């Protein structure tokens, strides 16, 4: 009787050992077939939030280039970065504005941005092509004309503001408004800039273009 019990016990242990070996082999082979894929997350599919394909400036229409510069300007005009030091020192706005237009921003919206930034708030801005309208552009006016003419634009913008940062459950406050900007624009690169030196100094390429805001007005909806 004892021999039968010993035999059955040994057989059970053998079966258990076989099962363990098979499981270990399966886990090992599954690990060999596993792979790690890297992903880069972006907040949304907006051109001003990710790097796009390189484009030849000669392949971009005057209106398209103008819109890109207006979008960048308005984004810099309203964006809020948590804990930003020296809010008023925004080189993009400085390079694309006359002294009076930049001073107007420093004395106005920049103060609001500084207060929001000190509270660790975060705000991003979206502008779409169909939200940009030239208000006083003559029907026969060509942006490539030798005589540059200041044009007033109505720009509809959308903002998303997070009142608290680093909290995934926080929903942004979504708002929209219209800003009116007067700007002088001509396609091409500014002749008073050494492109190679400018880029080597790490400055934003947007400052190379012939675009300058001369006056700004704002109207809330």
VENVENFEN-V249603 format. One record per backbone hydrogen bond with DSSP energy under -0.5 kcal/mol. NH is the residue of the N-H (numbers start at 1). CO is the residue of the C=O. If there is no record, write none. Layout:
[[NH;CO] [NH;CO]]
//
This chain:
[[5;1] [6;2] [7;3] [8;4] [9;5] [10;6] [11;7] [12;8] [13;9] [14;10] [15;11] [16;12] [17;13] [18;14] [19;15] [20;16] [21;17] [22;18] [23;19] [24;20] [25;21] [26;22] [27;23] [28;24] [29;25] [30;26] [31;27] [32;28] [33;29] [34;30] [37;35] [41;39] [46;44] [49;46] [50;47] [59;56] [60;57] [61;59] [65;61] [66;62] [67;63] [68;64] [69;65] [70;66] [71;67] [72;68] [73;69] [74;70] [75;71] [76;72] [77;73] [78;74] [79;75] [80;123] [83;117] [84;81] [89;86] [90;88] [91;89] [94;90] [95;91] [96;92] [97;94] [98;213] [102;98] [103;99] [104;100] [105;101] [106;102] [107;103] [108;104] [108;105] [110;105] [111;108] [112;108] [113;109] [114;110] [115;111] [116;112] [117;113] [118;114] [119;115] [119;116] [120;117] [121;116] [122;162] [123;80] [124;160] [126;158] [128;156] [131;128] [132;129] [133;131] [133;154] [135;133] [135;152] [136;152] [138;136] [141;138] [145;142] [148;146] [151;183] [153;181] [154;133] [155;153] [155;179] [156;131] [156;154] [157;155] [157;177] [158;126] [159;175] [160;124] [161;173] [162;122] [163;161] [170;167] [173;161] [174;172] [175;159] [177;157] [178;219] [179;155] [180;217] [181;153] [181;179] [182;215] [183;151] [183;181] [184;212] [185;183] [186;210] [190;208] [193;190] [195;193] [198;194] [199;195] [200;196] [201;197] [202;199] [203;198] [207;204] [208;205] [209;206] [210;186] [210;188] [211;209] [212;184] [213;96] [214;182] [215;182] [217;180] [219;178] [221;176]]
//
